[in-house]
Each structure stands twice: as C-alpha cells, then as structure tokens.
C-alpha cells in the first residue's frame, strides 16, 4: 500500500524480497515500510520506531534491503531496522526501511511505526508441516544445544508451551544449532523466544528448526561458542 493519510505506507515480503499478500504464522517475513510528512508540512528531522508486540523482530544483517511499498515520492533509503535513526525529510520525500519479523500465530494485528502511524497486519496460518533437519527427528551429533525443561503448559492444552534451559558449548555450525521436534515437544512449533545473554543474541528459524546465534554487532557467530540461557517455545495442536 502506498503512503496514505497517515503518511505511512506498508508492504509484506518474503525473505527473498518478493511481495506477498500476508505473512504466514511461524515463518520469517520482511515488513517494508515508508513514512513521510503531510503535504505542505515544513521540512524536519523524523525518527521512527517499529512497535509490533505480536511479532518477534529478528536480528542480523543477512536479509535483503528490497522495497515493494509505493511512495509516490522521492525515496530516502534507511536500510535494515532503522529504529531511532533520524532522517531529514521534505513533504516531497519518503523514508523507506525494512524489518525482519516472525509472527507466532495467525490473526489480525495492529502495527505501529511510532512517529508515523498505524498499519494493519493479517497473518495467515501455515498449511504445511515444519520439516525435520533430516527426516529422523533426531539432531546431528554435536550440533544441538542441551535442553532442560523448567516449565510447561503456560497457554493451555491447544497451545502447549514449554520453557527450557538452553545450553551449548562447542563449535557453532553455520546456519544454526538443531532444534528438532524430538527435542522441542510442543507439537507444531509456532513461536520461540530465547533470551539474549551479554555475549550473544538468539533467533529461532522455525521453518528449518534451527537456533541461530549472533554476536552483538549482528553477525552470525562462528567457531567456539558457549552459553546458557532460557527459551519459551509455543506449539499448536488444534
């Protein structure tokens, strides 16, 4: 959608940058946003922050900066997740930026680009099962964290939830650590949130069942890695 009366435009893309009608629950997507000033407004610096509590905003610099949102104005590129980054705009310009996100559940949500306006989000249910890494349901030796259950059933029988202590010490494999269905016993995994530590940030690639580890600068970890943290995993059985 192009910039509207709120001076906010939005589009949803897959992780390759292709336009999609709606995000799919449990899958990463790109949120493509454009923001600007009202026509006739005096030029000024504008700062925005994406507020989307229903989604997991994913870290990293390994996703494309591509835009499908229409602005009808001269675009000013702001790059990946430009929260808090000021840009000086005239009423003939629009800033454009892209965020990577994952929604745990299907439904209707409201997003807010604080400083610009609101936009609606419709998330559709996933219709295909999540794959195992090799079809066996078992992690590869040395490529999986140790999971110790410390809580469960937070959201009731239809949305089983488990809190695990998540620990790993070893050589980090490119692409992430295995999190197979045999390890995370919540049925059809829909959402995961692993707490950051002082040394690392975490993201769960749900479609590929991987725990990705990043250093604070946003690059994926490599070599020797050691951490202990906790993670919440929510599935769906209905």
Secondary structure, 3 states (H helix, E strand, C coil): CCCCCCCEEEEEECCCCCEECCEECCCEEEEEEEEECCCCCCCEEECCEEECCCEEECCCCCCCCCCCCCCCCEEEEEEECCCCCCEEECCCEEEEEEEEEEECCCEEEEEEEECCEEEEEEEECCCCCCCCCCCCCCCCCCCECEEEEEEECCCCCCCCEEEEEEEEEEEECCCCEECCCCCCCCCEEEEEEECCCCCCEEEEECCCCEEEEECCCCCECCEEEEEEEEEEEEEECC
